[in-house]
Amino acid sequence: MQRIIKLKTFRILTLGLLAVIGFSYGCASGQLGKKNSDEFKNGMVVSAHPEASKVGIDILKKGGNAVDAAVAVQFALAVVYPNAGNIGGGGFMVYRSAKGEVNALDYREKAPANASRDMYLDASGNPIVDKSLYGHLAAGVPGSVDGMVEAHKKYGKLTWAQVVQPAIDLAQNGFKITKRQAGELNELHQKFTTFNPNGAAFIKLEGTWAPDDVLVQLELANTLKLIRDKGRAGFYEGTVADNIVAEMKRGNGLMTKDDLKNYHATWRKPVVGNYRGYKIITMPPTSSGGIALIQLLQSVAPYPLKRWGYNTDSTVQLVVEAERRVYADRAKHLGDPDFYNVPQDQLIKKSYNKDRMATFNWNVATPSSEVLAGVVNAKEHEETTHFSIVDKEGNAVSITTTLNGSYGSLVTVNGAGFLLNNEMDDFSVKPGAPNMYGLVGGEANAIAPNKRMLSSMTPTVIEKDGKLFMVVGTPGGSTIITSVFQTIINVIDFDMTMQQAVAAKKFHHQWLPDEVFVEKDALDPTTTKKLEAKGYKITPRGPIGRVDAILRTKWGYYQSGADPRGDDVAIGY
């Protein structure tokens, strides 16, 4: 049996009782009630687009493993979800085999060799905001293709051609765009035209895009064919490399053939922690996400969240104070470990995080101006995308990938048909100054040639008693870490199903600016008033996160969580 699971609407009631449209469940002893859910034994794929999820499940049904499916989904998303799926960007993968082997792959972009520390500053030393956001100079050296080559080489089961071909078919034959995508393409029409005077598949010459219009990308299909036939060399050398360099010259960018040829993804040791008996396996630097996630979990572990309940004033206050301290640490201590000595072991010590939390006062908010990074001895954009995959044997893959901004730098490589990232903005353009999303960085994340920029991406796999328990991750820029964190405690502490935990309304604090950002109806009026009385600035905002996750039940079935905030779809069989 194959079922597509998509939750389109949801509502969370203010007294801790969560109701998901299409299901009903009760509440007893202050706990969220259980709901019946579609569960599958043989495998599951959860991604941001229905076509990509279909590609992944088809690969599993053909006998491919979770890594085969992940590679196929990555390339499919480059076609059907071009605002974040990509071959012109990068990402991170956390892997856990059915036997418990774990690994992490860093295929984050790098600064070109000709990049310089002050390349985005004016004569007075102030950041030129648009310079690191749009156009050719904003692009880092892409890592996605090399990352997928390395992942498949190490763990793949099917042939390389088998896992790349579905994306070629989608690009060559076209696919029907969603209502959401039609709106985005129409909204960005003028910018696409400005940065792509030679045209691009996303530019409609007559009229506007409408839902179910077919988007065909022949140049991208040809690029994918070269990747299928030549592997890594099909992208980083030859025709595609020539096209990238020509595009750089056209727009005064920095990337060279040597930059492309010298790019290599890096296998790293995952960050591992423990929360209430669950083993957390997550991404190390260059991502800040894994360390920050472990810090958050350690910070709240001594407190009775289960008794307090979901999004009550005590729970929210504790989480906000933990987030405030963790993001202060992020700003000072985290960067590319190949360039900076990240004090990882000290940051994830339970005693360190316990001491950090000892300074907060239940009676009043701690101003962020009084919270500095801890002493140790040694708006990344929200248009990222995440997918989670588990196969029949129990191998699990959690991947978060991005171009940074929606549709990246807005530059399409002429002749190659793919968008370039604008990841250079994720560096500290000027240490101590916030980027466009309010994140402040320090010297650890200053621009340097061949350096990877810091990320908040937090792909994560969780074990319980030596067995797979959860695969989770999300887009959301600076909100990624807090969204993954809240999804985890929603399940472990608040007894939610995977879908409930994903759909639940969320809130976010990141040290600076000193505000608590909340989704509509995330907090009831009484809770809001209590927090405001203690000095917390509550700021409403739009959706937070877009989590795609899989939970393995105690009976061994896979239970999905596809975020209703987007077009996300889970398919199991």
SEDRENTI-506411 format. One line per field, with one value per residue (C-alpha): residue in three letters; x, y, z; chain; residue number from 1. Coordinates in steps of 0.1 Angstrom, whole numbers, m for minus. Layout:
BEGIN
resn	(ALA_...) $
X	(X_...) $
Y	(Y_...) $
Z	(Z_...) $
chain	(A_...) $
resi	(NUM_...) $
END
This chain:
BEGIN
resn	(MET_GLN_ARG_ILE_ILE_LYS_LEU_LYS_THR_PHE_ARG_ILE_LEU_THR_LEU_GLY_LEU_LEU_ALA_VAL_ILE_GLY_PHE_SER_TYR_GLY_CYS_ALA_SER_GLY_GLN_LEU_GLY_LYS_LYS_ASN_SER_ASP_GLU_PHE_LYS_ASN_GLY_MET_VAL_VAL_SER_ALA_HIS_PRO_GLU_ALA_SER_LYS_VAL_GLY_ILE_ASP_ILE_LEU_LYS_LYS_GLY_GLY_ASN_ALA_VAL_ASP_ALA_ALA_VAL_ALA_VAL_GLN_PHE_ALA_LEU_ALA_VAL_VAL_TYR_PRO_ASN_ALA_GLY_ASN_ILE_GLY_GLY_GLY_GLY_PHE_MET_VAL_TYR_ARG_SER_ALA_LYS_GLY_GLU_VAL_ASN_ALA_LEU_ASP_TYR_ARG_GLU_LYS_ALA_PRO_ALA_ASN_ALA_SER_ARG_ASP_MET_TYR_LEU_ASP_ALA_SER_GLY_ASN_PRO_ILE_VAL_ASP_LYS_SER_LEU_TYR_GLY_HIS_LEU_ALA_ALA_GLY_VAL_PRO_GLY_SER_VAL_ASP_GLY_MET_VAL_GLU_ALA_HIS_LYS_LYS_TYR_GLY_LYS_LEU_THR_TRP_ALA_GLN_VAL_VAL_GLN_PRO_ALA_ILE_ASP_LEU_ALA_GLN_ASN_GLY_PHE_LYS_ILE_THR_LYS_ARG_GLN_ALA_GLY_GLU_LEU_ASN_GLU_LEU_HIS_GLN_LYS_PHE_THR_THR_PHE_ASN_PRO_ASN_GLY_ALA_ALA_PHE_ILE_LYS_LEU_GLU_GLY_THR_TRP_ALA_PRO_ASP_ASP_VAL_LEU_VAL_GLN_LEU_GLU_LEU_ALA_ASN_THR_LEU_LYS_LEU_ILE_ARG_ASP_LYS_GLY_ARG_ALA_GLY_PHE_TYR_GLU_GLY_THR_VAL_ALA_ASP_ASN_ILE_VAL_ALA_GLU_MET_LYS_ARG_GLY_ASN_GLY_LEU_MET_THR_LYS_ASP_ASP_LEU_LYS_ASN_TYR_HIS_ALA_THR_TRP_ARG_LYS_PRO_VAL_VAL_GLY_ASN_TYR_ARG_GLY_TYR_LYS_ILE_ILE_THR_MET_PRO_PRO_THR_SER_SER_GLY_GLY_ILE_ALA_LEU_ILE_GLN_LEU_LEU_GLN_SER_VAL_ALA_PRO_TYR_PRO_LEU_LYS_ARG_TRP_GLY_TYR_ASN_THR_ASP_SER_THR_VAL_GLN_LEU_VAL_VAL_GLU_ALA_GLU_ARG_ARG_VAL_TYR_ALA_ASP_ARG_ALA_LYS_HIS_LEU_GLY_ASP_PRO_ASP_PHE_TYR_ASN_VAL_PRO_GLN_ASP_GLN_LEU_ILE_LYS_LYS_SER_TYR_ASN_LYS_ASP_ARG_MET_ALA_THR_PHE_ASN_TRP_ASN_VAL_ALA_THR_PRO_SER_SER_GLU_VAL_LEU_ALA_GLY_VAL_VAL_ASN_ALA_LYS_GLU_HIS_GLU_GLU_THR_THR_HIS_PHE_SER_ILE_VAL_ASP_LYS_GLU_GLY_ASN_ALA_VAL_SER_ILE_THR_THR_THR_LEU_ASN_GLY_SER_TYR_GLY_SER_LEU_VAL_THR_VAL_ASN_GLY_ALA_GLY_PHE_LEU_LEU_ASN_ASN_GLU_MET_ASP_ASP_PHE_SER_VAL_LYS_PRO_GLY_ALA_PRO_ASN_MET_TYR_GLY_LEU_VAL_GLY_GLY_GLU_ALA_ASN_ALA_ILE_ALA_PRO_ASN_LYS_ARG_MET_LEU_SER_SER_MET_THR_PRO_THR_VAL_ILE_GLU_LYS_ASP_GLY_LYS_LEU_PHE_MET_VAL_VAL_GLY_THR_PRO_GLY_GLY_SER_THR_ILE_ILE_THR_SER_VAL_PHE_GLN_THR_ILE_ILE_ASN_VAL_ILE_ASP_PHE_ASP_MET_THR_MET_GLN_GLN_ALA_VAL_ALA_ALA_LYS_LYS_PHE_HIS_HIS_GLN_TRP_LEU_PRO_ASP_GLU_VAL_PHE_VAL_GLU_LYS_ASP_ALA_LEU_ASP_PRO_THR_THR_THR_LYS_LYS_LEU_GLU_ALA_LYS_GLY_TYR_LYS_ILE_THR_PRO_ARG_GLY_PRO_ILE_GLY_ARG_VAL_ASP_ALA_ILE_LEU_ARG_THR_LYS_TRP_GLY_TYR_TYR_GLN_SER_GLY_ALA_ASP_PRO_ARG_GLY_ASP_ASP_VAL_ALA_ILE_GLY_TYR) $
X	(0_12_m3_4_0_m4_m19_m33_m48_m44_m53_m39_m62_m49_m53_m27_m52_m40_m65_m54_m80_m91_m85_m98_m84_m90_m72_m65_m45_m32_m16_m22_m44_m32_m44_m45_m20_m10_20_42_67_88_101_91_102_92_102_91_75_52_72_104_88_75_110_124_98_101_139_132_107_132_155_175_185_180_211_201_167_184_206_176_155_183_185_147_143_168_142_108_117_142_139_158_164_196_228_241_241_251_240_245_237_234_234_226_227_204_233_239_268_267_283_280_287_295_289_285_296_330_342_361_399_397_373_385_374_361_347_312_321_321_349_337_337_299_282_268_237_227_262_263_226_220_240_272_294_270_277_299_314_286_289_257_269_301_282_259_287_305_274_265_301_302_267_248_234_218_239_246_226_196_194_201_177_144_155_165_130_113_134_130_94_83_61_30_39_19_m1_26_53_32_29_66_77_53_65_101_96_113_143_148_147_172_198_192_191_198_166_159_133_116_109_76_78_40_14_19_24_m7_m11_m6_14_41_77_102_139_159_192_190_182_213_234_219_227_264_263_247_273_304_297_316_335_302_297_331_349_341_310_292_324_329_294_298_330_315_286_310_328_295_285_319_318_348_344_371_378_403_377_353_380_393_360_354_328_340_330_329_322_286_279_263_244_218_184_162_176_175_207_208_230_233_255_289_305_305_269_261_229_241_261_233_207_226_231_194_184_210_198_161_168_168_133_98_86_62_45_44_30_32_37_28_44_70_79_82_102_127_131_136_163_181_179_192_223_229_227_251_276_269_278_312_324_312_327_345_366_392_399_389_394_357_355_329_337_332_301_282_293_262_280_287_251_239_261_248_212_220_219_183_156_120_107_121_134_172_181_202_225_235_241_275_289_302_338_356_392_402_191_209_177_147_143_162_147_149_140_140_142_141_143_130_162_161_189_181_191_185_195_191_201_199_207_203_178_147_160_195_214_186_214_208_240_234_235_234_199_205_205_235_234_239_256_283_258_261_296_300_303_314_321_296_271_239_232_198_181_194_221_252_286_321_357_351_328_347_352_384_394_382_364_329_304_285_251_221_211_204_197_193_187_176_180_162_176_199_171_161_136_133_147_141_151_138_145_141_175_181_148_161_177_147_122_141_145_108_97_119_105_70_74_96_81_46_37_27_27_51_25_13_48_56_23_24_28_63_82_118_144_180_197_196_173_159_124_103_89_57_35_m2_m20_12_5_m28_m35_m30_4_14_4_24_55_51_47_82_97_96_89_64_65_40_53_45_52_83_100_88_97_98_103_98_91_97_70_76_60_85_63_73_50_53_53_49_47_14_31_42_36_54_44_51_49_53_48) $
Y	(0_35_65_102_120_158_178_210_228_228_247_246_254_276_253_228_206_202_192_183_185_151_134_136_127_134_149_132_141_172_152_156_128_102_101_72_78_63_42_22_m7_m6_30_66_99_133_163_198_188_160_151_148_126_104_101_90_64_50_45_27_4_m4_m18_14_23_55_71_62_78_109_115_111_135_161_162_161_191_210_207_210_232_257_282_259_226_229_218_254_254_231_214_188_151_131_93_64_28_1_m13_19_33_71_97_133_149_186_198_234_260_277_312_316_318_355_364_388_398_433_425_437_469_505_530_539_502_498_467_472_450_440_431_399_391_394_389_371_383_367_332_307_276_250_218_198_177_167_159_136_119_113_100_76_64_55_41_39_6_14_28_65_68_52_78_109_99_108_144_145_133_160_187_175_166_193_192_211_240_245_276_286_283_303_331_332_331_359_380_376_381_416_405_374_396_420_393_371_393_362_346_317_289_307_338_337_359_363_365_352_318_299_268_236_254_231_242_227_232_219_235_220_186_188_197_168_144_155_148_114_105_120_122_149_160_166_196_208_205_207_224_232_247_268_281_290_308_327_337_350_371_385_396_404_374_357_320_304_270_263_270_245_218_222_219_188_178_167_137_148_131_138_157_133_141_127_139_120_87_95_96_128_124_157_180_193_226_241_239_256_236_204_221_246_218_198_230_237_202_202_236_225_189_196_211_194_204_175_187_223_215_227_264_274_305_285_264_294_314_286_279_316_320_289_302_336_321_295_321_343_314_308_343_341_306_289_289_266_242_240_277_282_262_256_247_220_197_225_239_206_198_195_214_243_247_243_271_293_288_296_334_337_350_335_369_390_386_387_415_402_432_415_381_376_344_320_319_288_278_271_360_330_329_308_295_263_228_196_160_128_93_58_26_m10_m20_9_31_67_99_135_162_200_218_254_283_306_332_322_314_322_350_351_344_315_301_308_276_254_262_262_290_301_305_337_319_346_365_338_349_377_404_427_409_422_435_416_400_405_381_397_370_385_368_373_367_329_334_362_359_341_324_288_290_275_300_291_276_269_238_210_176_152_115_102_68_52_21_15_16_43_67_99_116_153_187_219_250_284_302_312_295_261_252_263_246_212_216_223_195_171_182_181_144_134_158_165_131_144_122_131_150_169_178_191_211_226_264_275_305_317_338_343_366_396_412_408_397_366_359_338_323_333_315_299_315_322_357_349_334_364_388_369_370_406_415_400_421_398_415_393_399_381_368_344_307_294_264_238_205_172_143_105_87_50_37_10_m15_m7_13_46_76_108_145_166_203_220_253_244_219_192_156_123_91_57_21) $
Z	(0_m8_7_4_37_36_64_49_79_116_147_182_210_238_268_256_237_201_174_139_111_100_133_169_202_238_268_301_331_314_286_249_236_211_175_151_123_90_97_73_77_46_43_42_25_38_16_6_m27_m37_m69_m49_m23_m51_m66_m32_m25_m60_m54_m22_m39_m66_m39_m32_3_22_8_m28_m22_m6_m36_m59_m38_m36_m74_m78_m55_m76_m104_m86_m56_m71_m44_m20_m37_m56_m74_m70_m32_m4_27_54_59_91_85_107_94_105_125_144_124_123_100_90_56_53_17_27_1_4_m2_m35_m32_m42_m14_12_47_39_4_13_31_18_21_57_67_67_52_17_23_m12_m23_m2_m11_m48_m79_m88_m59_m34_m45_m27_m44_m47_m28_m35_m64_m48_m16_m33_m52_m19_m1_m29_m33_4_10_m22_m35_m69_m98_m100_m132_m116_m88_m111_m139_m122_m118_m155_m164_m143_m158_m194_m193_m169_m138_m127_m104_m72_m63_m39_m66_m91_m67_m60_m96_m105_m75_m85_m122_m123_m102_m123_m154_m139_m130_m160_m191_m212_m199_m176_m174_m145_m166_m184_m215_m218_m190_m155_m140_m128_m107_m127_m154_m166_m159_m183_m177_m207_m198_m163_m178_m200_m169_m150_m179_m177_m139_m146_m172_m157_m120_m102_m134_m151_m128_m115_m149_m186_m200_m168_m152_m183_m180_m143_m149_m179_m158_m131_m156_m169_m135_m119_m96_m81_m87_m109_m125_m97_m71_m87_m92_m57_m39_m19_6_41_62_99_132_143_175_200_232_255_265_290_278_241_220_199_167_149_127_138_126_100_112_145_147_164_192_198_198_224_245_245_255_283_294_299_310_348_346_346_311_310_341_330_296_260_255_291_306_325_295_272_297_303_266_258_285_272_236_246_261_234_205_224_224_187_178_194_194_162_127_102_123_95_102_138_170_179_217_209_239_264_249_251_287_310_337_313_303_338_349_320_331_368_360_349_372_371_381_353_318_314_290_262_267_300_284_269_254_280_289_275_275_242_91_74_53_59_24_31_26_46_39_60_47_63_43_49_67_90_75_81_64_75_50_51_19_7_m16_14_2_m17_m52_m39_m56_m82_m108_m132_m149_m185_m205_m174_m161_m123_m97_m77_m40_m20_9_13_34_61_69_94_67_95_128_154_128_122_89_71_95_127_134_149_142_154_143_142_111_93_56_44_12_9_42_48_62_94_92_115_96_121_104_133_140_174_190_219_236_206_181_156_171_150_119_120_105_90_70_86_89_124_135_124_157_178_155_157_194_200_177_198_231_217_212_242_268_256_242_207_176_149_129_160_169_134_131_166_167_177_191_187_204_191_217_193_186_222_211_214_179_180_154_155_183_196_230_247_259_295_289_267_295_321_300_291_327_333_306_275_242_224_186_163_130_102_101_120_105_80_97_79_102_108_140_145_169_195_172_145_121_106_114_94_101_70_78_68_65_30_1_21_15_32_13_30_18) $
chain	(A_A_A_A_A_A_A_A_A_A_A_A_A_A_A_A_A_A_A_A_A_A_A_A_A_A_A_A_A_A_A_A_A_A_A_A_A_A_A_A_A_A_A_A_A_A_A_A_A_A_A_A_A_A_A_A_A_A_A_A_A_A_A_A_A_A_A_A_A_A_A_A_A_A_A_A_A_A_A_A_A_A_A_A_A_A_A_A_A_A_A_A_A_A_A_A_A_A_A_A_A_A_A_A_A_A_A_A_A_A_A_A_A_A_A_A_A_A_A_A_A_A_A_A_A_A_A_A_A_A_A_A_A_A_A_A_A_A_A_A_A_A_A_A_A_A_A_A_A_A_A_A_A_A_A_A_A_A_A_A_A_A_A_A_A_A_A_A_A_A_A_A_A_A_A_A_A_A_A_A_A_A_A_A_A_A_A_A_A_A_A_A_A_A_A_A_A_A_A_A_A_A_A_A_A_A_A_A_A_A_A_A_A_A_A_A_A_A_A_A_A_A_A_A_A_A_A_A_A_A_A_A_A_A_A_A_A_A_A_A_A_A_A_A_A_A_A_A_A_A_A_A_A_A_A_A_A_A_A_A_A_A_A_A_A_A_A_A_A_A_A_A_A_A_A_A_A_A_A_A_A_A_A_A_A_A_A_A_A_A_A_A_A_A_A_A_A_A_A_A_A_A_A_A_A_A_A_A_A_A_A_A_A_A_A_A_A_A_A_A_A_A_A_A_A_A_A_A_A_A_A_A_A_A_A_A_A_A_A_A_A_A_A_A_A_A_A_A_A_A_A_A_A_A_A_A_A_A_A_A_A_A_A_A_A_A_A_A_A_A_A_A_A_A_A_A_A_A_A_A_A_A_A_A_A_A_A_A_A_A_A_A_A_A_A_A_A_A_A_A_A_A_A_A_A_A_A_A_A_A_A_A_A_A_A_A_A_A_A_A_A_A_A_A_A_A_A_A_A_A_A_A_A_A_A_A_A_A_A_A_A_A_A_A_A_A_A_A_A_A_A_A_A_A_A_A_A_A_A_A_A_A_A_A_A_A_A_A_A_A_A_A_A_A_A_A_A_A_A_A_A_A_A_A_A_A_A_A_A_A_A_A_A_A_A_A_A_A_A_A_A_A_A_A_A_A_A_A_A_A_A_A_A_A_A_A_A_A_A_A_A_A_A_A_A_A_A_A_A_A_A_A_A_A_A_A_A_A_A_A_A_A_A_A_A_A_A_A_A_A_A_A_A_A_A_A_A_A_A_A_A_A_A_A_A_A_A_A_A_A_A_A_A) $
resi	(1_2_3_4_5_6_7_8_9_10_11_12_13_14_15_16_17_18_19_20_21_22_23_24_25_26_27_28_29_30_31_32_33_34_35_36_37_38_39_40_41_42_43_44_45_46_47_48_49_50_51_52_53_54_55_56_57_58_59_60_61_62_63_64_65_66_67_68_69_70_71_72_73_74_75_76_77_78_79_80_81_82_83_84_85_86_87_88_89_90_91_92_93_94_95_96_97_98_99_100_101_102_103_104_105_106_107_108_109_110_111_112_113_114_115_116_117_118_119_120_121_122_123_124_125_126_127_128_129_130_131_132_133_134_135_136_137_138_139_140_141_142_143_144_145_146_147_148_149_150_151_152_153_154_155_156_157_158_159_160_161_162_163_164_165_166_167_168_169_170_171_172_173_174_175_176_177_178_179_180_181_182_183_184_185_186_187_188_189_190_191_192_193_194_195_196_197_198_199_200_201_202_203_204_205_206_207_208_209_210_211_212_213_214_215_216_217_218_219_220_221_222_223_224_225_226_227_228_229_230_231_232_233_234_235_236_237_238_239_240_241_242_243_244_245_246_247_248_249_250_251_252_253_254_255_256_257_258_259_260_261_262_263_264_265_266_267_268_269_270_271_272_273_274_275_276_277_278_279_280_281_282_283_284_285_286_287_288_289_290_291_292_293_294_295_296_297_298_299_300_301_302_303_304_305_306_307_308_309_310_311_312_313_314_315_316_317_318_319_320_321_322_323_324_325_326_327_328_329_330_331_332_333_334_335_336_337_338_339_340_341_342_343_344_345_346_347_348_349_350_351_352_353_354_355_356_357_358_359_360_361_362_363_364_365_366_367_368_369_370_371_372_373_374_375_376_377_378_379_380_381_382_383_384_385_386_387_388_389_390_391_392_393_394_395_396_397_398_399_400_401_402_403_404_405_406_407_408_409_410_411_412_413_414_415_416_417_418_419_420_421_422_423_424_425_426_427_428_429_430_431_432_433_434_435_436_437_438_439_440_441_442_443_444_445_446_447_448_449_450_451_452_453_454_455_456_457_458_459_460_461_462_463_464_465_466_467_468_469_470_471_472_473_474_475_476_477_478_479_480_481_482_483_484_485_486_487_488_489_490_491_492_493_494_495_496_497_498_499_500_501_502_503_504_505_506_507_508_509_510_511_512_513_514_515_516_517_518_519_520_521_522_523_524_525_526_527_528_529_530_531_532_533_534_535_536_537_538_539_540_541_542_543_544_545_546_547_548_549_550_551_552_553_554_555_556_557_558_559_560_561_562_563_564_565_566_567_568_569_570_571_572_573) $
END
